[in-house]
Amino acid sequence: MLPEHLQQQLEAGAQWRRQGRRGRYAPSPTGRLHLGNLRTALLSWLITRLQGGEWLLRIDDLDTPRNRPGAEASILADLRWLGLHWDGPLIRQSERRGLYSSVLSWLRRSGRLYPCRCSRRLLADISAPHGASPVYPGLCRERGDGWGVQQGRLPSWRLRLPPGLITWPERVAAAGGLDAQSQVGDVVLRRADGFLAYHLATAVDELCLGVADVVRGDDLWSATAPQVAVIRELGGELPDYWHLPLWRDGEGRRLSKREGGVGLASLQEQGLDAPAVVGWMASQLQLVPVGTRISCAELLQAVDLLALRGCLAARA
Ligand code: GLU
């Protein structure tokens, strides 16, 4: 049984799901948003607003060494400048660590986690060469090891995935499904150094905030499986996932926030205003003719969800 306070948080999320469709945009504050990030934000906002839903802004700032000073402020400023206004207070994952930790403790108490002492190097050595994505082979699964310090190190905490296919409702990209054992592997929810994993926090947030639509880049398509596994452990309802094709530069490389991929600043320096930028992004997706000047609010009136989904699916 989940402790009462967790039960209440999950019930609050379920209540939101019954009331309407909430969406969220969840950037990590690792740098200034680039145009690909902003286009994802615009689409997430549109998809939610077209369904009359609330749009939340969540800052995924748990991975503190990657956070950059000033990044959060610039994210808020860029979204406001474009006319993408969120509902309710800004949500920061760093302020919700207590919630994630109680979920983690409950998972551990109920035997869903096991301690893992495999080092990164060991895992790199045994994984397939040439960067094929490593699937944890379950070395520590049956060891029955303790949770304490050994040889000066604490273990990481892994979620034991039940065998079978992990599936999720996918609205844009390829149908959501990965095999737990051969394609996903038992996932780390708490690193040996105490950091709480993004998968844990994200899954708990989707549930407790009652998120119905997760709109994000398709680089996170396979990250969905571990998040779905956590949501399933908590007995929650899955959101619909919209994994969008990434924006690539002229040479086919994906833009990177950390490397300072082209952002709003350069367009603002060229004298473009928000309707010009929104129109340009929307015309790239063939939602409006090239050269259209349009505000976010006007775009909302100009498109419908079916057509939008069709445009996105055609590009996936
Ligand atoms: N914070 C993640 C990122 O900026 C996205 C998380 C998500 O949308 O689930 O890449």
py3Dmol code that shows the C-alpha trace and the ligand (Angstrom):
import py3Dmol

protein = """\
ATOM      1  CA  MET A   1       0.000   0.000   0.000  1.00  0.00           C
ATOM      2  CA  LEU A   2       1.222   3.475  -0.847  1.00  0.00           C
ATOM      3  CA  PRO A   3       1.537   5.819   2.127  1.00  0.00           C
ATOM      4  CA  GLU A   4      -1.420   8.151   2.588  1.00  0.00           C
ATOM      5  CA  HIS A   5       0.389  11.343   1.493  1.00  0.00           C
ATOM      6  CA  LEU A   6       1.534   9.762  -1.782  1.00  0.00           C
ATOM      7  CA  GLN A   7      -1.885   8.350  -2.391  1.00  0.00           C
ATOM      8  CA  GLN A   8      -3.259  11.877  -2.022  1.00  0.00           C
ATOM      9  CA  GLN A   9      -0.787  13.348  -4.503  1.00  0.00           C
ATOM     10  CA  LEU A  10      -1.605  10.665  -7.044  1.00  0.00           C
ATOM     11  CA  GLU A  11      -5.308  11.182  -6.488  1.00  0.00           C
ATOM     12  CA  ALA A  12      -4.867  14.922  -7.061  1.00  0.00           C
ATOM     13  CA  GLY A  13      -3.235  14.124 -10.416  1.00  0.00           C
ATOM     14  CA  ALA A  14      -5.991  11.677 -11.345  1.00  0.00           C
ATOM     15  CA  GLN A  15      -8.511  14.370 -10.485  1.00  0.00           C
ATOM     16  CA  TRP A  16      -6.839  16.785 -12.927  1.00  0.00           C
ATOM     17  CA  ARG A  17      -7.020  14.095 -15.605  1.00  0.00           C
ATOM     18  CA  ARG A  18     -10.747  13.771 -15.063  1.00  0.00           C
ATOM     19  CA  GLN A  19     -11.242  17.531 -15.303  1.00  0.00           C
ATOM     20  CA  GLY A  20      -9.402  18.329 -18.532  1.00  0.00           C
ATOM     21  CA  ARG A  21      -6.222  17.850 -20.504  1.00  0.00           C
ATOM     22  CA  ARG A  22      -3.119  19.309 -18.963  1.00  0.00           C
ATOM     23  CA  GLY A  23       0.065  19.645 -20.939  1.00  0.00           C
ATOM     24  CA  ARG A  24       3.534  20.631 -19.883  1.00  0.00           C
ATOM     25  CA  TYR A  25       6.750  21.939 -21.291  1.00  0.00           C
ATOM     26  CA  ALA A  26       9.758  20.729 -19.339  1.00  0.00           C
ATOM     27  CA  PRO A  27      13.086  22.267 -20.337  1.00  0.00           C
ATOM     28  CA  SER A  28      16.318  21.583 -18.479  1.00  0.00           C
ATOM     29  CA  PRO A  29      18.090  24.837 -17.570  1.00  0.00           C
ATOM     30  CA  THR A  30      21.291  23.882 -19.344  1.00  0.00           C
ATOM     31  CA  GLY A  31      21.472  26.934 -21.588  1.00  0.00           C
ATOM     32  CA  ARG A  32      19.357  29.293 -23.641  1.00  0.00           C
ATOM     33  CA  LEU A  33      16.561  27.625 -25.618  1.00  0.00           C
ATOM     34  CA  HIS A  34      17.349  27.120 -29.290  1.00  0.00           C
ATOM     35  CA  LEU A  35      14.776  27.377 -32.049  1.00  0.00           C
ATOM     36  CA  GLY A  36      14.070  23.640 -31.950  1.00  0.00           C
ATOM     37  CA  ASN A  37      13.256  23.864 -28.229  1.00  0.00           C
ATOM     38  CA  LEU A  38      11.049  26.882 -28.867  1.00  0.00           C
ATOM     39  CA  ARG A  39       9.182  25.116 -31.641  1.00  0.00           C
ATOM     40  CA  THR A  40       8.551  22.180 -29.273  1.00  0.00           C
ATOM     41  CA  ALA A  41       7.285  24.644 -26.671  1.00  0.00           C
ATOM     42  CA  LEU A  42       4.984  26.261 -29.241  1.00  0.00           C
ATOM     43  CA  LEU A  43       3.581  22.883 -30.300  1.00  0.00           C
ATOM     44  CA  SER A  44       3.142  21.705 -26.724  1.00  0.00           C
ATOM     45  CA  TRP A  45       1.268  24.928 -25.948  1.00  0.00           C
ATOM     46  CA  LEU A  46      -0.873  24.611 -29.088  1.00  0.00           C
ATOM     47  CA  ILE A  47      -1.768  20.958 -28.508  1.00  0.00           C
ATOM     48  CA  THR A  48      -2.860  21.741 -24.957  1.00  0.00           C
ATOM     49  CA  ARG A  49      -4.713  24.957 -25.736  1.00  0.00           C
ATOM     50  CA  LEU A  50      -6.523  23.404 -28.704  1.00  0.00           C
ATOM     51  CA  GLN A  51      -8.011  20.973 -26.193  1.00  0.00           C
ATOM     52  CA  GLY A  52      -8.881  23.787 -23.810  1.00  0.00           C
ATOM     53  CA  GLY A  53      -6.308  22.553 -21.318  1.00  0.00           C
ATOM     54  CA  GLU A  54      -3.884  24.096 -18.857  1.00  0.00           C
ATOM     55  CA  TRP A  55      -0.265  24.373 -19.885  1.00  0.00           C
ATOM     56  CA  LEU A  56       2.360  23.912 -17.170  1.00  0.00           C
ATOM     57  CA  LEU A  57       5.972  24.972 -17.229  1.00  0.00           C
ATOM     58  CA  ARG A  58       8.313  22.662 -15.360  1.00  0.00           C
ATOM     59  CA  ILE A  59      12.025  23.231 -15.015  1.00  0.00           C
ATOM     60  CA  ASP A  60      13.908  19.912 -14.989  1.00  0.00           C
ATOM     61  CA  ASP A  61      16.778  21.080 -12.804  1.00  0.00           C
ATOM     62  CA  LEU A  62      17.679  17.946 -10.832  1.00  0.00           C
ATOM     63  CA  ASP A  63      20.935  17.340 -12.658  1.00  0.00           C
ATOM     64  CA  THR A  64      22.573  20.295 -10.951  1.00  0.00           C
ATOM     65  CA  PRO A  65      26.079  20.079 -12.497  1.00  0.00           C
ATOM     66  CA  ARG A  66      24.488  20.612 -15.942  1.00  0.00           C
ATOM     67  CA  ASN A  67      22.428  23.626 -14.853  1.00  0.00           C
ATOM     68  CA  ARG A  68      23.741  26.962 -16.124  1.00  0.00           C
ATOM     69  CA  PRO A  69      23.375  30.249 -14.242  1.00  0.00           C
ATOM     70  CA  GLY A  70      20.823  32.478 -15.930  1.00  0.00           C
ATOM     71  CA  ALA A  71      19.386  29.679 -18.065  1.00  0.00           C
ATOM     72  CA  GLU A  72      16.062  29.506 -16.238  1.00  0.00           C
ATOM     73  CA  ALA A  73      15.539  33.272 -16.460  1.00  0.00           C
ATOM     74  CA  SER A  74      16.310  33.257 -20.184  1.00  0.00           C
ATOM     75  CA  ILE A  75      13.878  30.361 -20.779  1.00  0.00           C
ATOM     76  CA  LEU A  76      11.060  32.256 -19.062  1.00  0.00           C
ATOM     77  CA  ALA A  77      11.895  35.452 -20.926  1.00  0.00           C
ATOM     78  CA  ASP A  78      11.964  33.738 -24.339  1.00  0.00           C
ATOM     79  CA  LEU A  79       8.650  31.949 -23.775  1.00  0.00           C
ATOM     80  CA  ARG A  80       6.981  35.177 -22.642  1.00  0.00           C
ATOM     81  CA  TRP A  81       8.427  37.102 -25.564  1.00  0.00           C
ATOM     82  CA  LEU A  82       6.888  34.599 -27.982  1.00  0.00           C
ATOM     83  CA  GLY A  83       3.531  34.840 -26.188  1.00  0.00           C
ATOM     84  CA  LEU A  84       3.624  31.372 -24.646  1.00  0.00           C
ATOM     85  CA  HIS A  85       2.118  31.962 -21.215  1.00  0.00           C
ATOM     86  CA  TRP A  86       1.869  29.106 -18.741  1.00  0.00           C
ATOM     87  CA  ASP A  87      -0.720  28.430 -16.086  1.00  0.00           C
ATOM     88  CA  GLY A  88      -0.060  28.416 -12.376  1.00  0.00           C
ATOM     89  CA  PRO A  89       3.271  28.827 -10.666  1.00  0.00           C
ATOM     90  CA  LEU A  90       6.512  27.713 -12.263  1.00  0.00           C
ATOM     91  CA  ILE A  91       7.333  24.148 -11.191  1.00  0.00           C
ATOM     92  CA  ARG A  92      10.921  23.236 -10.359  1.00  0.00           C
ATOM     93  CA  GLN A  93      11.879  19.603  -9.935  1.00  0.00           C
ATOM     94  CA  SER A  94      14.572  20.638  -7.471  1.00  0.00           C
ATOM     95  CA  GLU A  95      11.775  21.746  -5.124  1.00  0.00           C
ATOM     96  CA  ARG A  96       9.998  18.391  -5.363  1.00  0.00           C
ATOM     97  CA  ARG A  97      12.797  16.108  -4.250  1.00  0.00           C
ATOM     98  CA  GLY A  98      10.847  15.096  -1.114  1.00  0.00           C
ATOM     99  CA  LEU A  99       8.055  13.689  -3.279  1.00  0.00           C
ATOM    100  CA  TYR A 100      10.414  11.725  -5.521  1.00  0.00           C
ATOM    101  CA  SER A 101      12.301  10.373  -2.499  1.00  0.00           C
ATOM    102  CA  SER A 102       9.128   9.087  -0.874  1.00  0.00           C
ATOM    103  CA  VAL A 103       8.173   7.279  -4.066  1.00  0.00           C
ATOM    104  CA  LEU A 104      11.658   5.810  -4.185  1.00  0.00           C
ATOM    105  CA  SER A 105      11.501   4.649  -0.553  1.00  0.00           C
ATOM    106  CA  TRP A 106       8.146   3.048  -1.193  1.00  0.00           C
ATOM    107  CA  LEU A 107       9.442   1.243  -4.282  1.00  0.00           C
ATOM    108  CA  ARG A 108      12.404   0.022  -2.270  1.00  0.00           C
ATOM    109  CA  ARG A 109      10.276  -1.128   0.685  1.00  0.00           C
ATOM    110  CA  SER A 110       7.990  -3.036  -1.624  1.00  0.00           C
ATOM    111  CA  GLY A 111      10.864  -4.952  -3.198  1.00  0.00           C
ATOM    112  CA  ARG A 112      10.752  -3.360  -6.661  1.00  0.00           C
ATOM    113  CA  LEU A 113      14.316  -2.029  -6.475  1.00  0.00           C
ATOM    114  CA  TYR A 114      17.665  -3.693  -6.007  1.00  0.00           C
ATOM    115  CA  PRO A 115      21.096  -2.307  -5.218  1.00  0.00           C
ATOM    116  CA  CYS A 116      23.564  -2.347  -8.097  1.00  0.00           C
ATOM    117  CA  ARG A 117      27.319  -1.996  -7.721  1.00  0.00           C
ATOM    118  CA  CYS A 118      28.329  -2.230 -11.361  1.00  0.00           C
ATOM    119  CA  SER A 119      30.668   0.596 -12.277  1.00  0.00           C
ATOM    120  CA  ARG A 120      30.201   2.641 -15.429  1.00  0.00           C
ATOM    121  CA  ARG A 121      33.452   1.272 -16.729  1.00  0.00           C
ATOM    122  CA  LEU A 122      32.361  -2.353 -16.257  1.00  0.00           C
ATOM    123  CA  LEU A 123      29.097  -1.628 -18.062  1.00  0.00           C
ATOM    124  CA  ALA A 124      30.903   0.151 -20.882  1.00  0.00           C
ATOM    125  CA  ASP A 125      33.264  -2.812 -21.251  1.00  0.00           C
ATOM    126  CA  ILE A 126      30.499  -5.375 -21.569  1.00  0.00           C
ATOM    127  CA  SER A 127      28.153  -3.326 -23.745  1.00  0.00           C
ATOM    128  CA  ALA A 128      28.078  -3.535 -27.524  1.00  0.00           C
ATOM    129  CA  PRO A 129      30.808  -1.533 -29.298  1.00  0.00           C
ATOM    130  CA  HIS A 130      30.257   1.597 -31.414  1.00  0.00           C
ATOM    131  CA  GLY A 131      27.802   3.251 -29.118  1.00  0.00           C
ATOM    132  CA  ALA A 132      24.867   0.845 -29.488  1.00  0.00           C
ATOM    133  CA  SER A 133      22.695   1.896 -26.609  1.00  0.00           C
ATOM    134  CA  PRO A 134      23.719  -0.232 -23.614  1.00  0.00           C
ATOM    135  CA  VAL A 135      21.017  -2.323 -21.969  1.00  0.00           C
ATOM    136  CA  TYR A 136      21.814  -3.268 -18.386  1.00  0.00           C
ATOM    137  CA  PRO A 137      22.277  -7.048 -18.409  1.00  0.00           C
ATOM    138  CA  GLY A 138      20.978  -7.534 -14.851  1.00  0.00           C
ATOM    139  CA  LEU A 139      24.269  -8.543 -13.252  1.00  0.00           C
ATOM    140  CA  CYS A 140      23.225  -7.445  -9.739  1.00  0.00           C
ATOM    141  CA  ARG A 141      19.589  -8.517 -10.048  1.00  0.00           C
ATOM    142  CA  GLU A 142      19.831 -11.732  -8.048  1.00  0.00           C
ATOM    143  CA  ARG A 143      22.822 -10.901  -5.861  1.00  0.00           C
ATOM    144  CA  GLY A 144      20.799 -10.092  -2.757  1.00  0.00           C
ATOM    145  CA  ASP A 145      23.407  -7.514  -1.825  1.00  0.00           C
ATOM    146  CA  GLY A 146      22.909  -4.929   0.952  1.00  0.00           C
ATOM    147  CA  TRP A 147      22.166  -1.221   0.490  1.00  0.00           C
ATOM    148  CA  GLY A 148      25.095   0.026   2.604  1.00  0.00           C
ATOM    149  CA  VAL A 149      28.577   1.280   1.776  1.00  0.00           C
ATOM    150  CA  GLN A 150      30.958  -1.310   0.356  1.00  0.00           C
ATOM    151  CA  GLN A 151      34.526  -0.455  -0.585  1.00  0.00           C
ATOM    152  CA  GLY A 152      33.714   3.169   0.076  1.00  0.00           C
ATOM    153  CA  ARG A 153      30.757   3.294  -2.322  1.00  0.00           C
ATOM    154  CA  LEU A 154      27.003   3.197  -2.046  1.00  0.00           C
ATOM    155  CA  PRO A 155      25.057   1.213  -4.667  1.00  0.00           C
ATOM    156  CA  SER A 156      22.802   2.713  -7.291  1.00  0.00           C
ATOM    157  CA  TRP A 157      19.137   1.719  -7.044  1.00  0.00           C
ATOM    158  CA  ARG A 158      17.630  -0.101  -9.994  1.00  0.00           C
ATOM    159  CA  LEU A 159      14.023  -0.821 -10.830  1.00  0.00           C
ATOM    160  CA  ARG A 160      13.422  -4.500 -11.599  1.00  0.00           C
ATOM    161  CA  LEU A 161      11.394  -4.444 -14.819  1.00  0.00           C
ATOM    162  CA  PRO A 162       8.874  -7.230 -15.296  1.00  0.00           C
ATOM    163  CA  PRO A 163       9.532  -9.092 -18.579  1.00  0.00           C
ATOM    164  CA  GLY A 164       7.423  -8.205 -21.606  1.00  0.00           C
ATOM    165  CA  LEU A 165       6.682  -5.317 -23.887  1.00  0.00           C
ATOM    166  CA  ILE A 166       6.447  -1.804 -22.441  1.00  0.00           C
ATOM    167  CA  THR A 167       3.969   0.114 -24.571  1.00  0.00           C
ATOM    168  CA  TRP A 168       2.631   3.652 -24.580  1.00  0.00           C
ATOM    169  CA  PRO A 169       0.138   5.696 -26.583  1.00  0.00           C
ATOM    170  CA  GLU A 170       2.109   7.579 -29.239  1.00  0.00           C
ATOM    171  CA  ARG A 171       0.451  10.320 -31.283  1.00  0.00           C
ATOM    172  CA  VAL A 172       3.221  11.278 -33.712  1.00  0.00           C
ATOM    173  CA  ALA A 173       6.267   9.003 -33.861  1.00  0.00           C
ATOM    174  CA  ALA A 174       6.497   5.232 -34.343  1.00  0.00           C
ATOM    175  CA  ALA A 175       4.091   3.219 -32.157  1.00  0.00           C
ATOM    176  CA  GLY A 176       5.417   3.203 -28.613  1.00  0.00           C
ATOM    177  CA  GLY A 177       6.790  -0.171 -27.576  1.00  0.00           C
ATOM    178  CA  LEU A 178      10.083  -1.616 -26.335  1.00  0.00           C
ATOM    179  CA  ASP A 179      10.933  -4.994 -24.841  1.00  0.00           C
ATOM    180  CA  ALA A 180      11.799  -4.630 -21.153  1.00  0.00           C
ATOM    181  CA  GLN A 181      14.624  -7.144 -21.094  1.00  0.00           C
ATOM    182  CA  SER A 182      16.323  -6.834 -24.446  1.00  0.00           C
ATOM    183  CA  GLN A 183      15.726  -3.145 -25.249  1.00  0.00           C
ATOM    184  CA  VAL A 184      15.302  -1.277 -21.983  1.00  0.00           C
ATOM    185  CA  GLY A 185      16.985  -3.071 -19.064  1.00  0.00           C
ATOM    186  CA  ASP A 186      16.527  -2.410 -15.347  1.00  0.00           C
ATOM    187  CA  VAL A 187      16.729   1.338 -14.952  1.00  0.00           C
ATOM    188  CA  VAL A 188      18.661   3.344 -12.337  1.00  0.00           C
ATOM    189  CA  LEU A 189      16.286   5.514 -10.304  1.00  0.00           C
ATOM    190  CA  ARG A 190      18.877   6.745  -7.802  1.00  0.00           C
ATOM    191  CA  ARG A 191      22.487   7.044  -8.745  1.00  0.00           C
ATOM    192  CA  ALA A 192      25.260   5.863  -6.440  1.00  0.00           C
ATOM    193  CA  ASP A 193      26.120   9.507  -5.699  1.00  0.00           C
ATOM    194  CA  GLY A 194      22.560  10.130  -4.479  1.00  0.00           C
ATOM    195  CA  PHE A 195      21.211  11.962  -7.567  1.00  0.00           C
ATOM    196  CA  LEU A 196      17.590  11.174  -8.318  1.00  0.00           C
ATOM    197  CA  ALA A 197      17.062  10.062 -11.894  1.00  0.00           C
ATOM    198  CA  TYR A 198      15.191  12.149 -14.456  1.00  0.00           C
ATOM    199  CA  HIS A 199      13.040   9.103 -15.311  1.00  0.00           C
ATOM    200  CA  LEU A 200      11.792   8.838 -11.746  1.00  0.00           C
ATOM    201  CA  ALA A 201      11.048  12.547 -11.333  1.00  0.00           C
ATOM    202  CA  THR A 202       9.396  12.845 -14.724  1.00  0.00           C
ATOM    203  CA  ALA A 203       7.165   9.818 -14.242  1.00  0.00           C
ATOM    204  CA  VAL A 204       6.090  10.984 -10.773  1.00  0.00           C
ATOM    205  CA  ASP A 205       5.401  14.482 -12.077  1.00  0.00           C
ATOM    206  CA  GLU A 206       3.320  13.377 -15.044  1.00  0.00           C
ATOM    207  CA  LEU A 207       1.134  11.457 -12.607  1.00  0.00           C
ATOM    208  CA  CYS A 208       0.933  13.895  -9.705  1.00  0.00           C
ATOM    209  CA  LEU A 209       0.431  16.920 -11.967  1.00  0.00           C
ATOM    210  CA  GLY A 210      -2.212  15.090 -13.985  1.00  0.00           C
ATOM    211  CA  VAL A 211      -0.418  15.519 -17.320  1.00  0.00           C
ATOM    212  CA  ALA A 212      -2.441  14.162 -20.246  1.00  0.00           C
ATOM    213  CA  ASP A 213      -0.153  15.187 -23.144  1.00  0.00           C
ATOM    214  CA  VAL A 214       3.639  14.943 -23.131  1.00  0.00           C
ATOM    215  CA  VAL A 215       4.998  16.821 -26.149  1.00  0.00           C
ATOM    216  CA  ARG A 216       8.784  16.661 -26.616  1.00  0.00           C
ATOM    217  CA  GLY A 217      11.577  15.869 -29.043  1.00  0.00           C
ATOM    218  CA  ASP A 218      11.825  12.373 -30.487  1.00  0.00           C
ATOM    219  CA  ASP A 219      15.281  11.997 -28.944  1.00  0.00           C
ATOM    220  CA  LEU A 220      13.269  11.063 -25.833  1.00  0.00           C
ATOM    221  CA  TRP A 221      11.195   8.379 -27.552  1.00  0.00           C
ATOM    222  CA  SER A 222      13.122   5.493 -25.992  1.00  0.00           C
ATOM    223  CA  ALA A 223      13.352   7.284 -22.622  1.00  0.00           C
ATOM    224  CA  THR A 224       9.599   6.860 -22.488  1.00  0.00           C
ATOM    225  CA  ALA A 225       9.836   3.140 -21.667  1.00  0.00           C
ATOM    226  CA  PRO A 226      11.513   3.545 -18.247  1.00  0.00           C
ATOM    227  CA  GLN A 227       9.126   6.386 -17.413  1.00  0.00           C
ATOM    228  CA  VAL A 228       6.163   4.234 -18.355  1.00  0.00           C
ATOM    229  CA  ALA A 229       7.583   1.431 -16.189  1.00  0.00           C
ATOM    230  CA  VAL A 230       7.600   3.767 -13.164  1.00  0.00           C
ATOM    231  CA  ILE A 231       4.095   5.043 -13.920  1.00  0.00           C
ATOM    232  CA  ARG A 232       2.894   1.438 -14.123  1.00  0.00           C
ATOM    233  CA  GLU A 233       4.483   0.616 -10.743  1.00  0.00           C
ATOM    234  CA  LEU A 234       2.454   3.452  -9.276  1.00  0.00           C
ATOM    235  CA  GLY A 235      -0.712   2.178 -10.910  1.00  0.00           C
ATOM    236  CA  GLY A 236      -1.223   5.423 -12.819  1.00  0.00           C
ATOM    237  CA  GLU A 237      -2.822   6.344 -16.125  1.00  0.00           C
ATOM    238  CA  LEU A 238      -0.352   6.999 -18.941  1.00  0.00           C
ATOM    239  CA  PRO A 239      -0.258  10.345 -20.734  1.00  0.00           C
ATOM    240  CA  ASP A 240      -0.419  10.475 -24.525  1.00  0.00           C
ATOM    241  CA  TYR A 241       3.076  11.022 -25.926  1.00  0.00           C
ATOM    242  CA  TRP A 242       3.800  13.280 -28.899  1.00  0.00           C
ATOM    243  CA  HIS A 243       7.451  12.792 -29.903  1.00  0.00           C
ATOM    244  CA  LEU A 244       8.317  15.443 -32.455  1.00  0.00           C
ATOM    245  CA  PRO A 245      11.013  15.233 -35.111  1.00  0.00           C
ATOM    246  CA  LEU A 246      14.019  17.311 -34.045  1.00  0.00           C
ATOM    247  CA  TRP A 247      14.998  20.506 -35.785  1.00  0.00           C
ATOM    248  CA  ARG A 248      18.271  19.941 -37.613  1.00  0.00           C
ATOM    249  CA  ASP A 249      20.720  22.456 -38.987  1.00  0.00           C
ATOM    250  CA  GLY A 250      21.671  22.716 -42.677  1.00  0.00           C
ATOM    251  CA  GLU A 251      24.089  19.798 -42.272  1.00  0.00           C
ATOM    252  CA  GLY A 252      21.570  17.524 -40.583  1.00  0.00           C
ATOM    253  CA  ARG A 253      22.982  17.994 -37.080  1.00  0.00           C
ATOM    254  CA  ARG A 254      20.577  18.430 -34.216  1.00  0.00           C
ATOM    255  CA  LEU A 255      20.698  21.742 -32.429  1.00  0.00           C
ATOM    256  CA  SER A 256      22.152  21.706 -28.915  1.00  0.00           C
ATOM    257  CA  LYS A 257      21.269  23.997 -26.041  1.00  0.00           C
ATOM    258  CA  ARG A 258      24.556  23.397 -24.320  1.00  0.00           C
ATOM    259  CA  GLU A 259      26.512  24.260 -27.437  1.00  0.00           C
ATOM    260  CA  GLY A 260      24.444  27.386 -27.934  1.00  0.00           C
ATOM    261  CA  GLY A 261      22.422  26.319 -31.009  1.00  0.00           C
ATOM    262  CA  VAL A 262      20.793  29.273 -32.784  1.00  0.00           C
ATOM    263  CA  GLY A 263      18.229  30.916 -30.538  1.00  0.00           C
ATOM    264  CA  LEU A 264      15.890  33.873 -30.430  1.00  0.00           C
ATOM    265  CA  ALA A 265      18.662  36.383 -29.812  1.00  0.00           C
ATOM    266  CA  SER A 266      19.962  36.190 -33.371  1.00  0.00           C
ATOM    267  CA  LEU A 267      16.449  36.666 -34.805  1.00  0.00           C
ATOM    268  CA  GLN A 268      15.783  39.558 -32.444  1.00  0.00           C
ATOM    269  CA  GLU A 269      19.044  41.164 -33.546  1.00  0.00           C
ATOM    270  CA  GLN A 270      17.835  40.932 -37.147  1.00  0.00           C
ATOM    271  CA  GLY A 271      14.793  42.939 -36.035  1.00  0.00           C
ATOM    272  CA  LEU A 272      12.223  40.128 -36.124  1.00  0.00           C
ATOM    273  CA  ASP A 273       9.314  40.446 -33.721  1.00  0.00           C
ATOM    274  CA  ALA A 274       7.241  37.660 -32.142  1.00  0.00           C
ATOM    275  CA  PRO A 275       4.584  37.380 -34.930  1.00  0.00           C
ATOM    276  CA  ALA A 276       7.364  37.041 -37.507  1.00  0.00           C
ATOM    277  CA  VAL A 277       9.096  34.287 -35.528  1.00  0.00           C
ATOM    278  CA  VAL A 278       5.877  32.398 -34.704  1.00  0.00           C
ATOM    279  CA  GLY A 279       4.807  32.676 -38.358  1.00  0.00           C
ATOM    280  CA  TRP A 280       8.165  31.387 -39.527  1.00  0.00           C
ATOM    281  CA  MET A 281       8.040  28.379 -37.179  1.00  0.00           C
ATOM    282  CA  ALA A 282       4.431  27.601 -38.117  1.00  0.00           C
ATOM    283  CA  SER A 283       5.180  27.914 -41.843  1.00  0.00           C
ATOM    284  CA  GLN A 284       8.012  25.401 -41.503  1.00  0.00           C
ATOM    285  CA  LEU A 285       5.419  22.910 -40.317  1.00  0.00           C
ATOM    286  CA  GLN A 286       3.129  23.934 -43.184  1.00  0.00           C
ATOM    287  CA  LEU A 287       0.529  25.180 -40.733  1.00  0.00           C
ATOM    288  CA  VAL A 288       0.458  28.634 -42.380  1.00  0.00           C
ATOM    289  CA  PRO A 289       1.816  29.987 -45.698  1.00  0.00           C
ATOM    290  CA  VAL A 290       5.441  31.152 -45.804  1.00  0.00           C
ATOM    291  CA  GLY A 291       5.758  34.817 -44.838  1.00  0.00           C
ATOM    292  CA  THR A 292       2.752  34.797 -42.498  1.00  0.00           C
ATOM    293  CA  ARG A 293       2.945  37.062 -39.458  1.00  0.00           C
ATOM    294  CA  ILE A 294       0.879  35.575 -36.677  1.00  0.00           C
ATOM    295  CA  SER A 295       0.707  35.698 -32.893  1.00  0.00           C
ATOM    296  CA  CYS A 296       0.405  32.540 -30.785  1.00  0.00           C
ATOM    297  CA  ALA A 297      -3.172  33.462 -29.920  1.00  0.00           C
ATOM    298  CA  GLU A 298      -4.050  33.903 -33.630  1.00  0.00           C
ATOM    299  CA  LEU A 299      -2.353  30.626 -34.523  1.00  0.00           C
ATOM    300  CA  LEU A 300      -4.575  28.910 -31.984  1.00  0.00           C
ATOM    301  CA  GLN A 301      -7.604  30.164 -33.942  1.00  0.00           C
ATOM    302  CA  ALA A 302      -6.089  29.221 -37.295  1.00  0.00           C
ATOM    303  CA  VAL A 303      -5.364  25.494 -36.783  1.00  0.00           C
ATOM    304  CA  ASP A 304      -7.244  22.472 -35.490  1.00  0.00           C
ATOM    305  CA  LEU A 305      -5.861  19.493 -33.618  1.00  0.00           C
ATOM    306  CA  LEU A 306      -6.539  16.927 -36.315  1.00  0.00           C
ATOM    307  CA  ALA A 307      -4.761  18.939 -38.985  1.00  0.00           C
ATOM    308  CA  LEU A 308      -1.892  19.686 -36.624  1.00  0.00           C
ATOM    309  CA  ARG A 309      -1.435  16.031 -35.780  1.00  0.00           C
ATOM    310  CA  GLY A 310      -1.543  15.169 -39.482  1.00  0.00           C
ATOM    311  CA  CYS A 311       1.212  17.705 -40.237  1.00  0.00           C
ATOM    312  CA  LEU A 312       3.384  16.369 -37.439  1.00  0.00           C
ATOM    313  CA  ALA A 313       2.859  12.711 -38.269  1.00  0.00           C
ATOM    314  CA  ALA A 314       3.708  13.375 -41.930  1.00  0.00           C
ATOM    315  CA  ARG A 315       7.105  14.736 -40.862  1.00  0.00           C
ATOM    316  CA  ALA A 316       7.930  11.980 -38.344  1.00  0.00           C
TER     317      ALA A 316
END
"""
ligand_1 = """\
10
LIG
N 14.094 18.190 -19.553
C 14.207 17.426 -20.758
C 14.975 18.192 -21.787
O 15.060 19.395 -21.708
C 12.882 17.137 -21.407
C 12.059 16.350 -20.547
C 10.708 15.982 -21.077
O 10.082 16.720 -21.841
O 10.292 14.919 -20.634
O 15.512 17.564 -22.668
"""
view = py3Dmol.view(width=600, height=400)
view.addModel(protein, "pdb")
view.setStyle({"model": 0}, {"cartoon": {"style": "trace"}})
view.addModel(ligand_1, "xyz")
view.setStyle({"model": 1}, {"stick": {}})
view.zoomTo()
view.show()
